[in-house]
Amino acid sequence: KIEKFVPPVRTLLGPGPSDVAPSVLEAMSRPLVGHLDPLFILMMDEIKSMLRAVMLTENEMTFPVSGTGSAGMEFCFVNLIEPGDEVLVGINGVFGRRMADVAERCGAKVTRVESEWGRIIEPAQIAAALETTNPKLVAIVHAETSTGALTPVEDISKIVHDAGALLLLDAVTSLGGCPVRVDDWQVDAIYSGTQKCLSCPPGLAPVSLSDRAMGVIRARSHGVQSWYLDVNLLANYWGEGARVYHHTAPISMNYALHEALRLVLEEGLENRWARHEANHNLLRAGLAEMGLGIASQEGHQLWQLNAVSIPEGTDEAAVRAALLNDHGIEVGPGLGPLAGKVWRIGLMGHSSSKENVNRVLAALKELL
């Protein structure tokens, strides 16, 4: 006989997912309705409206793709890229590499602009690359989850648009935790995930496309290679007016996102950003007292994801295991070149609290 699975209670301070508010979990337990039910469609409109408010955009084509953040990444590329298009991708961690991989699978000719892991993509690097290339699209990871580095988007956006290209932004870890200003920064395509600073379970990918991006999509000479992620088809379900069946939307996940976005706006974006910044500063100060620092580039360190340098001679995996098993705290290991060199401590959304910072600092002090 297989017993019912009952997960332990953890404090999620890793790179995601983050803890979710009790009301978000409660929302997921509500009765199902059909995905074309008039009341569900009304809720879809509220989700779109709240997403626009959180992304600071007026883009009509703003909605959650059914799938995780990586589905949002694929959505943007498959709709904007045709075989043979040139794409410039900034790579300073795992997710820049993933964007380049996805673009190549769409048939794009990809130019990589690379920085050392933990450092940002400098605007000057993009400007230099644009002198010798003519890309249709420039793709940047705003907040690189694998390294804790926050690349400045506003400066890069002007350079990209002056070159006549579209700007695509990965905001999986940044949205809801630090400023993301889609319209002010003139971001043409953006995708995120629900499980980071929005503090909703993983399973949906908020996306937004500018009118400029939609014009490029409508002018395609080839059909979008993915039926499931084709925005022309999805627009008939998520757009205005009569809704046409496309796929069965994950009803309970949309309930959860509705509640999570409601909580974000109830707190207020500026207040939420300030909370993330304050808890990052509290963690930094506590780490400094133990002689520990943050590995990512000074002046460009993420508030919500902290790549903590591991002291020499420390068994980093043993410390992580003890945090999990003895203290009920999950933190993440380093990836790629940072494997074995950092712990990734996430302070995202509902997990970003003074209490959690003090808990993880006390546990690390005891274990080290």
Disulfide bonds with the S-S distance in Angstrom:
none
